[in-house]
Amino acid sequence: MSKDPLLQPYQLKHLTLKNRIMATSHEPAYPEDGMPKARYRAYHVERAKAGLALTMTAGSATVSRDSPPVFNNILAYRDDVVPWLKDLTDACHEHGTAVMIQLTHLGRRTSWSKADWLPVVSPSHHREASHRSFPKKMEDWDIDRIIRDYADAAERMQAGGMDGIELQAYGHLMDQFWSPLTNELEGPYGGSLDNRLRFTFDVLSAIRARVGSEFIVGVRYTADECLPGGLTRADGLDISHRLKDSGMVDFLNVIRGHIDTDAGLTDVIPVQGMRNAPHLDFAGEVRAATGFPTFHAAKIPDLATARYAIESGKLDMVGMTRAHMADPHIVRKILQGREESIRPCVGANFCLDRIYQGGEAYCIHNAATGRELTMPHDIEPATVKRKVVVVGTGPAGLEAARVAAERGHEVVVFEAAANPGGQIRLTAQSERRREMMSIIDWRMEQCQEMGVVFRFNTWAEAEDVLAEQPDEVIIATGGLPHTDVLSEGNELVVSSWDIIAGDVKPGKNVLLFDDAGDHAALQAAEVLAASGAKVEVMTPDRSFAPEVMAMNLVPYMRSLQPLDVTFTVTFRLHSVVRDQAGLLARVGSDYGGVIKERHIDQVVVNHGTLPLDELYFDLKVQSANKGEVDYDALIAGRPQPAAPDGQFRLFRIGDAVSARNTHAAIYDALRLVKDI
């Protein structure tokens, strides 16, 4: 019997959970037509196969038609959800993993222009900043209808074989009733805390009348809104006791904060550079005060913290949700004594930021997550051993080397620099984004363990590659900053990379022209502003930094807004010339009719990269495939056409093809090399 706190079973009512690790409710936006079909099932089954005790689906499944699914949520208000849920739960149960689902009505946290175009409802007319809808103030018949909808949905979840349900009460309708900031109703559902909680207990009563007393029901809720005039810590402890004492709730899943703004959401679910497990002690206070089963998740990415949470008695079940997107096999690796091989979550939040922009959740450096039907988490060995040469040790090159080595091939990697990392090494110059280096460090450790040969400080020429007598050559040389974008004065500008790397000293009065909208511009702005420079970030787009996305933008704003930084949108830098005052920038607009001038002493341009592809073209004519990729085979997950004996195939990946992001580079490598 293991003494590891994380591997101890936990008894929740009649349900025995085989260990203390769970994935909390989250919506990766994989449903099809609102249903958790094959892709959704495969995502959860991958974690179940690896030993996860409890996987919670749907963050959150919506119970009513006037709660339209802005995150491609599961539609719990439809009867046809039941067989899809049954397929998912049965598949997870085969591996001994319990399955629950989160139910909600979004209230004002959605848009009236989605789905059936019904009015958004809430206990007041107050608009939520994030979703911008002005809600209808609920009437009595709205309340009655939605209570019935919750009960109907719970009955469907029970019919679908779920081990339990969780009601969502932070930022959604349920705690919009709780909070005095969002409840302006009169009568039985407004005013006193007793009245504001009445909706929740009416919902619980209706659910229990449908599913009985044995079906597991919990609540995930905010026990402190951290907002002036909102629910306080004392309110939260009071609510916690009331939930326990109701006899209708079986567990508490505690969070702290509010999610009605991007900044609030990011404090509840912190991103890289923010403190790990910031609300763990608070969740422990709730457990100590109530003595009731308590779950919690908020940036608990490592096993040391997770073990502490259980061993110290702060939690009964610890959520490692984003960590399992990075590596779904965490529990298996603990059991195998291979913790050092766990792919780390780096907190980049590519997963959550994508769904809040209407996309699907993907891990920044595990391209198989969410693609389990087509991409492997475990790499199968090849039947024939080959010689693979990779050029470049950025994320694309190292992923190619790792996967090729997992396949059992002989792998040699050339790198011009003294150290691996490519653009990730530049990213990690920012203290707040230092966690990104784990993307590189993990791959280097895996490659070295498998015997990959690295040749650093080597600028590979075509003859160096050919001397290796390769069967496969993969060019992952990345790109270099593209700054030649002005009609005049390109020789007078520097790149965002120059500033981040420290190769160019910041000016005093700086215009940063950002025509890429990615992290590099804002990282450069942080360096410039921290030096004391006056900084203007200018973009021709309607909004600045659109590629950074909501939650990652929050730390940048917190560092830049207190300094002398301004943001100018919808203007384009045309030219730069020298004058007696330093530099004169001429600025126009894509909308026409405007020309402005700026006197500055430094211009920084952020315009993505151009491929560093000379080696690729030097080798192209000598390769069997002339560098061609069969896209139909690539997309379908089939191998590329074979080369004749004695000839090598040539491919290029990542920014050596075109400027994209880290996830795209890693996905390029995985889906190409998994079949070599």
C-alpha positions as CSV (number, residue, x, y, z in Angstrom):
1,M,0.0,0.0,0.0
2,S,1.6,3.3,-1.1
3,K,2.1,5.9,1.6
4,D,1.9,8.7,-1.0
5,P,-0.9,11.1,0.1
6,L,-2.0,11.5,-3.5
7,L,-2.5,7.7,-3.9
8,Q,-4.8,7.2,-1.0
9,P,-8.4,6.3,-1.8
10,Y,-11.2,8.7,-0.7
11,Q,-14.7,7.8,0.2
12,L,-17.3,10.3,-1.0
13,K,-20.6,9.0,0.2
14,H,-21.0,5.6,-1.5
15,L,-18.4,6.4,-4.1
16,T,-14.8,5.2,-3.6
17,L,-12.3,7.4,-5.5
18,K,-9.1,5.5,-6.0
19,N,-6.7,8.4,-5.4
20,R,-6.9,12.1,-4.5
21,I,-6.2,13.6,-7.9
22,M,-9.0,15.0,-10.1
23,A,-9.6,17.2,-13.1
24,T,-12.1,19.9,-12.2
25,S,-15.0,20.9,-14.4
26,H,-13.8,22.7,-17.5
27,E,-15.1,23.1,-21.0
28,P,-12.5,22.5,-23.7
29,A,-15.0,23.4,-26.3
30,Y,-14.9,20.0,-28.0
31,P,-18.7,19.3,-28.2
32,E,-20.2,18.8,-31.6
33,D,-23.8,20.2,-32.0
34,G,-23.7,20.6,-28.2
35,M,-23.0,16.9,-27.6
36,P,-20.0,15.2,-26.0
37,K,-19.2,13.0,-29.0
38,A,-16.2,10.8,-29.9
39,R,-13.6,13.6,-29.6
40,Y,-14.9,14.7,-26.2
41,R,-15.0,11.1,-25.0
42,A,-11.4,10.4,-26.1
43,Y,-10.1,13.4,-24.3
44,H,-11.5,12.2,-21.0
45,V,-10.8,8.5,-21.5
46,E,-7.1,9.3,-22.1
47,R,-6.9,10.6,-18.5
48,A,-9.0,7.7,-17.2
49,K,-6.7,5.2,-18.8
50,A,-3.8,6.8,-16.9
51,G,-5.4,6.4,-13.5
52,L,-7.1,9.7,-12.7
53,A,-9.6,9.2,-9.9
54,L,-12.3,11.7,-11.0
55,T,-12.8,13.6,-14.2
56,M,-15.3,16.3,-14.2
57,T,-16.8,17.3,-17.6
58,A,-18.3,20.5,-18.8
59,G,-17.5,23.8,-17.4
60,S,-20.4,24.2,-17.6
61,A,-23.2,22.2,-19.2
62,T,-26.1,24.6,-19.7
63,V,-29.5,23.8,-18.3
64,S,-31.7,26.4,-20.2
65,R,-32.2,27.7,-23.6
66,D,-31.7,31.3,-22.4
67,S,-28.2,30.3,-21.2
68,P,-26.7,30.1,-24.6
69,P,-23.3,28.2,-24.8
70,V,-20.7,30.9,-25.5
71,F,-17.9,28.4,-24.9
72,N,-19.4,25.6,-27.0
73,N,-20.8,24.1,-23.8
74,I,-22.6,20.8,-23.6
75,L,-26.4,21.3,-23.9
76,A,-27.8,19.7,-20.8
77,Y,-31.3,20.9,-21.7
78,R,-31.6,18.4,-24.6
79,D,-32.7,14.8,-24.1
80,D,-30.4,13.5,-26.8
81,V,-27.4,14.3,-24.5
82,V,-28.1,11.2,-22.5
83,P,-26.7,8.5,-24.8
84,W,-23.6,10.6,-25.5
85,L,-23.0,11.0,-21.8
86,K,-23.6,7.3,-21.2
87,D,-20.9,6.4,-23.8
88,L,-18.4,8.7,-22.1
89,T,-19.1,7.6,-18.5
90,D,-19.1,3.9,-19.5
91,A,-15.7,4.3,-21.2
92,C,-14.2,6.1,-18.2
93,H,-15.7,3.6,-15.7
94,E,-14.0,0.8,-17.6
95,H,-10.7,2.2,-16.2
96,G,-12.0,2.8,-12.7
97,T,-12.4,6.6,-13.1
98,A,-15.4,8.4,-11.7
99,V,-17.2,10.9,-13.9
100,M,-19.2,14.0,-12.8
101,I,-20.5,17.0,-14.7
102,Q,-21.0,20.6,-13.9
103,L,-24.4,22.2,-14.5
104,T,-25.2,25.9,-14.7
105,H,-27.3,28.7,-16.0
106,L,-24.9,31.4,-17.1
107,G,-27.2,34.2,-16.2
108,R,-25.7,37.4,-17.5
109,R,-22.3,35.7,-18.4
110,T,-23.3,35.1,-22.0
111,S,-24.7,36.9,-25.0
112,W,-28.3,37.4,-26.2
113,S,-27.1,37.2,-29.8
114,K,-26.2,33.5,-29.5
115,A,-28.3,30.4,-30.2
116,D,-32.1,31.3,-29.9
117,W,-31.6,35.0,-29.4
118,L,-33.4,35.0,-26.1
119,P,-32.8,37.8,-23.5
120,V,-30.0,37.2,-21.1
121,V,-31.4,37.1,-17.5
122,S,-30.1,38.0,-14.1
123,P,-31.3,39.2,-10.7
124,S,-30.5,42.8,-11.8
125,H,-30.0,44.8,-15.0
126,H,-26.2,45.1,-14.4
127,R,-24.1,44.2,-17.4
128,E,-21.2,41.9,-17.0
129,A,-18.0,43.5,-18.3
130,S,-16.6,40.4,-20.0
131,H,-19.7,39.5,-22.1
132,R,-21.3,42.9,-22.4
133,S,-24.9,41.8,-22.4
134,F,-27.5,43.9,-20.5
135,P,-29.7,41.3,-18.8
136,K,-33.4,41.3,-18.2
137,K,-34.1,41.5,-14.5
138,M,-35.7,38.2,-13.7
139,E,-39.4,37.7,-13.1
140,D,-41.0,35.1,-10.9
141,W,-41.8,32.9,-13.9
142,D,-38.2,33.0,-15.0
143,I,-37.1,31.7,-11.6
144,D,-39.7,28.9,-11.6
145,R,-38.8,27.9,-15.1
146,I,-35.1,27.8,-14.5
147,I,-35.5,25.8,-11.3
148,R,-37.4,23.2,-13.3
149,D,-34.7,23.3,-15.9
150,Y,-32.0,22.5,-13.3
151,A,-34.0,19.5,-12.1
152,D,-34.6,18.2,-15.6
153,A,-30.9,18.5,-16.4
154,A,-29.9,16.7,-13.3
155,E,-32.2,13.8,-14.1
156,R,-30.6,13.6,-17.6
157,M,-27.2,13.5,-16.0
158,Q,-28.2,10.7,-13.7
159,A,-29.7,8.8,-16.7
160,G,-26.4,9.3,-18.5
161,G,-24.5,7.3,-15.8
162,M,-22.8,10.2,-14.1
163,D,-21.5,9.5,-10.6
164,G,-22.6,13.0,-9.6
165,I,-23.1,16.6,-10.6
166,E,-21.7,19.9,-9.5
167,L,-23.6,23.2,-9.5
168,Q,-21.6,26.2,-10.7
169,A,-21.9,29.2,-8.4
170,Y,-19.2,31.7,-9.3
171,G,-19.8,34.3,-11.9
172,H,-22.9,32.5,-13.2
173,L,-26.6,32.9,-12.3
174,M,-26.6,31.0,-9.0
175,D,-24.1,33.4,-7.3
176,Q,-25.5,36.4,-9.2
177,F,-28.4,35.7,-6.8
178,W,-25.9,35.4,-3.9
179,S,-24.0,38.7,-4.4
180,P,-25.5,42.0,-3.3
181,L,-23.6,43.5,-6.3
182,T,-25.8,41.6,-8.8
183,N,-29.1,40.9,-6.9
184,E,-31.6,43.8,-6.9
185,L,-34.7,41.7,-6.6
186,E,-37.3,42.3,-4.0
187,G,-39.4,39.8,-2.1
188,P,-38.4,36.1,-1.5
189,Y,-35.2,36.1,-3.7
190,G,-33.7,39.4,-2.8
191,G,-32.5,41.5,0.1
192,S,-31.2,39.4,3.0
193,L,-28.6,36.6,2.6
194,D,-31.4,34.1,3.4
195,N,-33.4,35.4,0.5
196,R,-30.4,35.6,-1.9
197,L,-29.6,32.0,-1.2
198,R,-33.2,30.8,-1.6
199,F,-32.8,30.2,-5.4
200,T,-29.9,27.8,-4.8
201,F,-31.7,25.9,-2.1
202,D,-34.9,25.7,-4.2
203,V,-32.8,24.3,-7.1
204,L,-31.2,21.8,-4.7
205,S,-34.6,20.7,-3.4
206,A,-35.9,20.3,-7.0
207,I,-32.9,18.3,-8.0
208,R,-33.1,16.0,-4.9
209,A,-36.8,15.4,-5.7
210,R,-35.7,14.1,-9.1
211,V,-32.5,12.2,-8.4
212,G,-33.0,11.0,-4.8
213,S,-30.8,11.3,-1.8
214,E,-28.0,9.0,-2.9
215,F,-26.9,10.7,-6.1
216,I,-23.9,12.9,-5.4
217,V,-24.4,16.6,-5.7
218,G,-21.8,19.3,-5.0
219,V,-21.4,23.0,-5.4
220,R,-18.4,24.9,-6.9
221,Y,-18.7,28.4,-5.5
222,T,-16.9,31.6,-4.6
223,A,-16.5,31.9,-0.8
224,D,-15.2,35.4,-1.1
225,E,-15.7,37.7,-4.1
226,C,-12.7,40.0,-3.2
227,L,-14.8,42.9,-4.4
228,P,-16.0,46.0,-2.4
229,G,-19.6,45.5,-1.6
230,G,-19.5,41.9,-2.7
231,L,-19.6,38.6,-0.8
232,T,-16.9,38.6,2.0
233,R,-14.9,35.9,3.6
234,A,-17.3,35.9,6.5
235,D,-20.2,35.5,4.0
236,G,-18.4,32.7,2.3
237,L,-17.9,30.7,5.5
238,D,-21.5,31.3,6.4
239,I,-22.6,30.0,3.0
240,S,-20.3,27.0,3.3
241,H,-22.0,26.0,6.6
242,R,-25.4,26.5,5.1
243,L,-24.6,24.3,2.2
244,K,-23.3,21.6,4.5
245,D,-26.2,21.9,6.9
246,S,-28.8,21.7,4.2
247,G,-28.3,18.0,3.9
248,M,-28.6,18.3,0.1
249,V,-24.9,18.8,-0.7
250,D,-22.2,16.2,-0.6
251,F,-19.0,18.2,-1.3
252,L,-17.8,21.8,-1.6
253,N,-15.5,22.9,-4.4
254,V,-14.1,26.2,-3.2
255,I,-12.8,29.2,-5.3
256,R,-12.0,32.7,-4.3
257,G,-12.6,35.9,-6.4
258,H,-14.8,37.0,-9.2
259,I,-14.8,36.4,-13.0
260,D,-16.8,39.2,-14.4
261,T,-13.6,41.0,-15.7
262,D,-10.5,39.6,-17.4
263,A,-8.5,40.8,-14.4
264,G,-10.8,39.1,-12.0
265,L,-10.8,35.8,-13.9
266,T,-7.0,35.8,-14.1
267,D,-6.8,36.2,-10.3
268,V,-9.1,33.2,-9.9
269,I,-7.2,31.1,-12.5
270,P,-3.7,32.5,-12.4
271,V,-1.4,32.3,-15.4
272,Q,2.4,32.0,-15.6
273,G,4.4,34.4,-13.5
274,M,1.6,34.5,-10.9
275,R,1.9,32.7,-7.6
276,N,1.1,29.0,-7.5
277,A,-1.9,27.8,-5.5
278,P,-2.9,31.3,-4.3
279,H,-6.2,30.2,-2.8
280,L,-5.2,26.9,-1.3
281,D,-4.9,28.2,2.2
282,F,-8.3,29.8,1.9
283,A,-9.9,26.5,0.7
284,G,-8.2,24.9,3.7
285,E,-9.9,27.4,6.0
286,V,-13.3,26.4,4.6
287,R,-12.5,22.7,5.1
288,A,-11.3,23.3,8.7
289,A,-14.4,25.4,9.5
290,T,-16.9,22.9,8.0
291,G,-15.2,19.6,8.4
292,F,-16.9,18.8,5.0
293,P,-15.5,17.2,1.8
294,T,-13.6,20.0,0.1
295,F,-12.2,20.1,-3.4
296,H,-10.1,22.9,-4.9
297,A,-8.1,23.8,-8.0
298,A,-6.3,27.0,-9.0
299,K,-2.8,26.8,-10.5
300,I,-1.6,23.7,-8.7
301,P,0.7,22.5,-11.4
302,D,3.2,20.4,-9.5
303,L,3.0,17.2,-7.4
304,A,4.8,18.8,-4.4
305,T,2.0,21.3,-4.0
306,A,-0.7,18.7,-4.6
307,R,0.8,16.4,-2.0
308,Y,1.0,19.2,0.5
309,A,-2.6,20.1,-0.1
310,I,-3.7,16.6,0.8
311,E,-1.2,15.7,3.5
312,S,-1.8,18.9,5.4
313,G,-5.5,18.3,5.4
314,K,-6.4,21.4,3.4
315,L,-8.2,19.4,0.7
316,D,-9.8,16.0,0.3
317,M,-9.4,16.1,-3.5
318,V,-6.9,18.2,-5.4
319,G,-7.6,19.5,-8.9
320,M,-4.8,19.5,-11.4
321,T,-6.8,20.4,-14.5
322,R,-4.4,22.3,-16.7
323,A,-1.6,20.1,-15.5
324,H,-3.5,17.1,-17.1
325,M,-3.9,19.0,-20.3
326,A,-0.1,19.2,-20.4
327,D,0.3,15.6,-19.4
328,P,-2.8,13.3,-19.1
329,H,-0.6,10.5,-17.7
330,I,0.4,12.1,-14.4
331,V,-1.0,9.4,-12.2
332,R,0.4,6.6,-14.3
333,K,3.9,8.2,-14.0
334,I,3.6,8.5,-10.3
335,L,2.7,4.8,-10.0
336,Q,5.6,3.9,-12.3
337,G,8.1,6.0,-10.3
338,R,8.6,8.3,-13.3
339,E,7.6,11.7,-12.0
340,E,10.6,13.3,-13.5
341,S,9.2,12.5,-17.0
342,I,5.9,14.4,-16.4
343,R,5.5,17.1,-19.0
344,P,5.1,20.3,-17.0
345,C,2.3,22.8,-17.3
346,V,4.0,26.1,-17.9
347,G,1.0,28.3,-17.2
348,A,0.9,29.8,-20.7
349,N,-2.9,29.5,-20.5
350,F,-3.1,29.0,-24.3
351,C,-5.9,26.5,-23.4
352,L,-8.2,28.9,-21.5
353,D,-7.4,32.0,-23.6
354,R,-8.4,30.2,-26.7
355,I,-11.9,29.2,-25.5
356,Y,-12.6,32.7,-24.3
357,Q,-12.0,33.8,-27.9
358,G,-14.3,31.2,-29.2
359,G,-11.7,28.6,-30.1
360,E,-10.9,25.1,-28.8
361,A,-8.7,24.4,-25.8
362,Y,-5.2,23.3,-26.8
363,C,-2.1,22.9,-24.6
364,I,0.7,25.1,-25.7
365,H,3.2,22.2,-25.7
366,N,1.2,19.0,-25.9
367,A,-0.3,19.0,-29.4
368,A,-2.1,15.7,-28.8
369,T,-4.4,17.1,-26.1
370,G,-7.8,17.5,-27.7
371,R,-6.7,15.6,-30.7
372,E,-6.7,12.1,-29.2
373,L,-8.5,10.7,-32.2
374,T,-5.6,11.6,-34.5
375,M,-2.6,12.4,-32.4
376,P,-0.8,10.0,-29.9
377,H,0.2,10.8,-26.4
378,D,2.4,7.7,-26.3
379,I,4.7,7.4,-29.4
380,E,4.8,3.9,-30.9
381,P,8.2,2.5,-31.9
382,A,8.9,2.3,-35.7
383,T,9.4,-1.0,-37.4
384,V,12.5,0.2,-39.3
385,K,15.2,2.3,-37.6
386,R,16.3,5.3,-39.6
387,K,18.8,8.2,-39.4
388,V,17.1,11.5,-38.7
389,V,18.9,14.8,-38.8
390,V,17.2,17.9,-37.2
391,V,18.5,21.4,-37.6
392,G,17.4,23.8,-34.8
393,T,16.6,23.4,-31.1
394,G,13.6,25.6,-30.7
395,P,10.3,24.0,-29.8
396,A,9.7,22.6,-33.3
397,G,13.2,21.1,-33.6
398,L,13.2,19.6,-30.1
399,E,9.8,18.1,-30.5
400,A,10.9,16.5,-33.8
401,A,14.0,15.1,-32.1
402,R,12.0,13.8,-29.2
403,V,9.3,12.1,-31.2
404,A,11.9,10.6,-33.6
405,A,13.9,9.3,-30.7
406,E,10.7,7.8,-29.1
407,R,10.2,6.0,-32.5
408,G,13.6,4.4,-31.9
409,H,15.5,6.3,-34.6
410,E,19.1,7.5,-34.5
411,V,18.8,11.3,-34.1
412,V,21.4,14.0,-34.6
413,V,20.6,17.7,-34.0
414,F,22.5,20.7,-35.2
415,E,22.2,24.1,-33.4
416,A,24.0,27.3,-34.3
417,A,23.8,28.7,-30.8
418,A,25.5,27.5,-27.6
419,N,22.2,26.6,-25.9
420,P,18.8,25.2,-27.0
421,G,15.6,27.2,-27.0
422,G,15.2,29.4,-30.1
423,Q,12.6,32.1,-29.5
424,I,11.5,30.4,-26.2
425,R,14.9,31.4,-24.8
426,L,14.1,35.0,-25.8
427,T,10.7,34.8,-24.2
428,A,12.1,33.6,-21.0
429,Q,14.2,36.8,-20.7
430,S,11.1,38.1,-19.0
431,E,11.1,37.0,-15.3
432,R,7.3,36.6,-15.5
433,R,7.5,34.2,-18.4
434,R,10.5,32.2,-17.3
435,E,8.3,29.1,-16.9
436,M,8.3,28.9,-20.7
437,M,11.8,27.4,-20.6
438,S,10.3,24.2,-19.2
439,I,9.0,23.6,-22.7
440,I,12.7,23.3,-23.8
441,D,14.1,21.8,-20.6
442,W,11.6,18.9,-20.6
443,R,12.4,18.1,-24.2
444,M,16.1,18.3,-23.7
445,E,15.9,15.9,-20.8
446,Q,13.8,13.4,-22.8
447,C,16.1,13.6,-25.8
448,Q,19.3,13.2,-23.7
449,E,17.8,10.2,-21.9
450,M,17.1,8.6,-25.3
451,G,20.6,9.2,-26.7
452,V,19.9,12.1,-29.1
453,V,23.2,13.6,-30.3
454,F,23.4,17.4,-30.1
455,R,26.0,19.5,-31.9
456,F,25.8,23.0,-30.5
457,N,27.8,26.0,-31.7
458,T,27.5,24.5,-35.2
459,W,26.1,26.5,-38.1
460,A,25.0,23.6,-40.3
461,E,25.7,23.8,-44.0
462,A,24.2,21.4,-46.6
463,E,27.5,19.3,-46.6
464,D,27.3,18.9,-42.8
465,V,23.8,17.5,-43.1
466,L,24.6,15.2,-46.1
467,A,27.7,13.9,-44.3
468,E,25.4,12.3,-41.8
469,Q,23.9,10.1,-44.5
470,P,20.4,10.9,-43.3
471,D,17.2,9.2,-44.2
472,E,15.1,12.1,-43.0
473,V,16.1,15.8,-42.7
474,I,13.9,18.2,-40.7
475,I,14.7,21.9,-40.9
476,A,13.5,23.8,-37.8
477,T,15.7,26.8,-38.1
478,G,13.0,29.3,-37.1
479,G,12.9,32.8,-38.3
480,L,14.5,36.3,-37.8
481,P,12.6,39.5,-37.1
482,H,11.1,41.2,-40.1
483,T,11.5,45.0,-39.7
484,D,11.7,46.1,-43.3
485,V,8.1,47.3,-43.4
486,L,8.4,51.1,-43.8
487,S,8.4,53.2,-47.0
488,E,11.4,55.0,-45.7
489,G,13.8,54.7,-42.8
490,N,14.0,50.9,-42.3
491,E,17.6,51.3,-41.4
492,L,16.7,53.5,-38.4
493,V,14.5,51.0,-36.5
494,V,15.3,48.2,-34.2
495,S,13.3,45.0,-33.6
496,S,11.4,43.9,-30.5
497,W,13.9,41.1,-30.2
498,D,16.8,43.6,-29.9
499,I,15.1,45.2,-26.9
500,I,14.1,42.0,-25.2
501,A,17.5,40.4,-25.6
502,G,19.3,43.6,-24.4
503,D,21.2,43.9,-27.6
504,V,20.0,47.5,-28.0
505,K,19.7,50.0,-25.2
506,P,16.2,51.5,-24.7
507,G,15.6,55.1,-25.8
508,K,14.0,57.8,-23.7
509,N,11.0,58.5,-26.0
510,V,10.0,55.4,-27.9
511,L,7.5,54.5,-30.5
512,L,6.8,50.8,-30.7
513,F,5.0,49.9,-33.9
514,D,3.3,46.5,-33.5
515,D,1.9,45.0,-36.6
516,A,2.0,41.4,-35.3
517,G,0.0,41.7,-32.1
518,D,1.9,39.0,-30.2
519,H,3.8,38.7,-26.9
520,A,7.0,40.1,-28.3
521,A,5.7,43.7,-28.6
522,L,4.4,43.8,-25.0
523,Q,7.5,42.1,-23.7
524,A,9.6,44.8,-25.4
525,A,7.2,47.5,-24.0
526,E,7.8,46.1,-20.5
527,V,11.6,46.3,-20.9
528,L,11.4,49.8,-22.4
529,A,9.0,51.1,-19.7
530,A,10.9,49.6,-16.9
531,S,14.0,51.5,-18.1
532,G,12.1,54.8,-17.5
533,A,11.3,55.4,-21.2
534,K,8.1,57.1,-22.4
535,V,6.5,54.4,-24.6
536,E,3.8,54.6,-27.2
537,V,2.5,51.2,-28.5
538,M,0.9,51.8,-31.9
539,T,-1.0,49.3,-34.0
540,P,-3.1,49.5,-37.2
541,D,-5.5,47.0,-35.7
542,R,-8.8,47.8,-33.9
543,S,-7.3,46.5,-30.7
544,F,-3.7,46.1,-29.5
545,A,-2.0,42.7,-28.9
546,P,-4.9,40.6,-30.3
547,E,-2.7,37.5,-30.3
548,V,-1.9,37.8,-26.6
549,M,-5.6,37.1,-25.6
550,A,-7.5,38.1,-22.5
551,M,-6.0,36.4,-19.5
552,N,-2.4,36.7,-20.6
553,L,-3.0,40.4,-21.2
554,V,-3.7,41.0,-17.6
555,P,-0.2,40.8,-16.2
556,Y,1.1,43.0,-19.0
557,M,-1.5,45.7,-18.2
558,R,-0.6,45.5,-14.5
559,S,3.0,46.2,-15.3
560,L,2.5,48.7,-18.1
561,Q,-0.3,50.9,-16.9
562,P,1.4,52.4,-13.9
563,L,4.3,53.4,-16.2
564,D,4.4,56.0,-18.9
565,V,2.9,53.8,-21.6
566,T,0.1,54.8,-24.0
567,F,-1.7,52.6,-26.5
568,T,-2.7,53.9,-29.9
569,V,-5.0,51.8,-32.2
570,T,-5.9,52.1,-35.9
571,F,-2.8,54.1,-36.9
572,R,0.1,52.8,-39.1
573,L,3.7,53.9,-39.1
574,H,4.7,54.8,-42.6
575,S,8.2,56.2,-42.4
576,V,11.0,57.4,-40.2
577,V,13.7,60.1,-41.0
578,R,16.4,61.8,-38.9
579,D,15.9,65.4,-38.0
580,Q,17.6,67.8,-35.5
581,A,15.4,66.5,-32.6
582,G,16.3,62.9,-33.3
583,L,13.8,60.9,-35.3
584,L,10.6,62.0,-37.0
585,A,7.9,59.4,-37.6
586,R,5.1,59.9,-40.1
587,V,1.9,58.1,-39.1
588,G,-1.1,57.4,-41.2
589,S,-4.2,55.2,-41.1
590,D,-5.7,52.4,-43.2
591,Y,-9.0,54.3,-43.0
592,G,-7.4,57.2,-44.9
593,G,-7.3,60.9,-44.7
594,V,-5.0,61.3,-41.7
595,I,-1.3,62.0,-41.5
596,K,0.4,62.7,-38.2
597,E,4.0,63.2,-37.0
598,R,5.8,62.0,-33.9
599,H,9.2,63.2,-32.6
600,I,10.9,60.3,-30.9
601,D,14.4,59.1,-30.3
602,Q,13.8,55.3,-31.0
603,V,11.5,53.3,-33.2
604,V,10.9,49.6,-32.4
605,V,9.1,47.4,-35.0
606,N,7.4,44.2,-34.2
607,H,6.2,42.5,-37.4
608,G,6.8,38.8,-36.9
609,T,9.6,36.8,-38.5
610,L,10.7,35.8,-41.9
611,P,11.8,32.1,-42.3
612,L,15.5,31.3,-41.9
613,D,15.3,28.9,-44.8
614,E,18.6,29.0,-46.8
615,L,19.6,25.6,-45.7
616,Y,16.3,24.1,-46.6
617,F,16.6,25.5,-50.2
618,D,20.2,24.3,-50.4
619,L,19.0,20.8,-49.7
620,K,15.7,20.8,-51.5
621,V,17.0,19.9,-55.0
622,Q,18.9,16.9,-53.6
623,S,16.0,15.5,-51.5
624,A,13.7,12.7,-52.8
625,N,10.5,14.7,-52.1
626,K,11.9,18.1,-53.0
627,G,10.6,19.3,-49.7
628,E,7.0,18.5,-50.6
629,V,4.5,17.6,-47.9
630,D,1.5,15.5,-48.8
631,Y,-1.1,17.6,-46.9
632,D,-3.9,15.0,-47.4
633,A,-1.7,12.4,-45.6
634,L,-0.6,14.9,-43.0
635,I,-4.2,15.9,-42.1
636,A,-5.4,12.4,-42.1
637,G,-2.6,11.2,-39.8
638,R,-1.0,8.9,-42.5
639,P,2.7,8.6,-43.2
640,Q,4.3,10.7,-46.0
641,P,5.2,8.9,-49.2
642,A,8.3,6.9,-48.8
643,A,11.6,7.8,-50.4
644,P,13.6,5.5,-52.7
645,D,16.4,3.6,-51.1
646,G,19.5,5.7,-50.6
647,Q,17.7,9.0,-50.8
648,F,16.5,11.3,-48.0
649,R,13.3,13.1,-47.5
650,L,13.3,16.8,-46.5
651,F,10.8,18.7,-44.4
652,R,10.7,22.0,-42.7
653,I,8.5,22.9,-39.7
654,G,7.7,25.8,-37.4
655,D,8.8,29.3,-38.2
656,A,11.2,28.0,-40.8
657,V,8.0,27.8,-42.8
658,S,6.1,30.9,-41.7
659,A,5.7,33.0,-38.5
660,R,3.3,31.3,-36.2
661,N,3.3,30.3,-32.5
662,T,4.8,27.7,-30.2
663,H,1.8,25.4,-30.4
664,A,1.8,25.4,-34.2
665,A,5.5,24.6,-34.2
666,I,5.1,21.7,-31.9
667,Y,2.1,20.4,-33.7
668,D,4.0,20.6,-37.0
669,A,6.7,18.3,-35.5
670,L,4.4,15.8,-33.8
671,R,2.1,15.1,-36.7
672,L,4.9,14.8,-39.2
673,V,7.4,12.8,-37.2
674,K,5.0,10.4,-35.4
675,D,4.9,8.4,-38.6
676,I,8.6,8.5,-39.6
